[in-house]
């Protein structure tokens, strides 16, 4: 097999969280399981995330350390 036919999906089940994250703009204020999920996405994608956008413009969350990089 070659190309897309050779790709095997990997499914990972993560625990969810029941608390709302609406309006939270600081990573440290997210529920622990939400933080774990975002770090999982970083690890699996091989890319450090700088932030995440909510549905509204003022709901952008910068991850720890990124805002310091912007000021450097």
N, C-alpha and C positions, 0 to 999 in steps of 0.2 A: 504494500500500500504506500501511496505517496500523497503529499499535500494534505488537504483537509480530511481525506479519508483516514489518515494515520492519527488524527487527533482524538484523544480519549478524554472526555469530560471528567472532572473531579468535582464531586459534590461534597460540600462541608456544611454541617448543620451547626448553627450557633444559637446560643440562648438569646431570647428576645427580652425586651424590657417593657413594662406596662406604663411607666410614667411618660407624660407628654414631654417632648423636647422643644415644643413651640416657644419661641422667644428667647431661647438660650443662645447666647453668642460667645460664651467662654467654654472652652473644652473641659476645664476642670469642674464645671457645674453640670455637665452631662451625667446621666446615670452611668455607673461603672460599666454596665454591659453595652451601652452605646459607645463608650470610649473604646472598649475592647473590639467592637465591630469596626470602628474607623481604623484602628491600628491593624486589624486583620486585612482590611482592604489595602492598606499600604504595603504590608508584608507580601501579600499574594500578588500584587501588581508590580512589586519591585520598584515602586516609586513613592517617594515621600510626598505626602499631600500638604499643600500650603493652607488649605481652608475648604470650607464647604458653604454652599449657598442655600439659604432657606427660600421659601416662596416669595418673600418680600425683600426688597433691596437692603433694608436695614437689619436683615436677619443673617448676614454673612458672618461666619465664624472663622477666624484665623487660628490655626493650630499653634501651640506653644513653640516659640523660637522663630516663627516666620516673620512676625512683626519686627523683631530685632534685626533680621536680615534686610528688611525693607529700609530700615534707618541707617544701615551700614554703607 
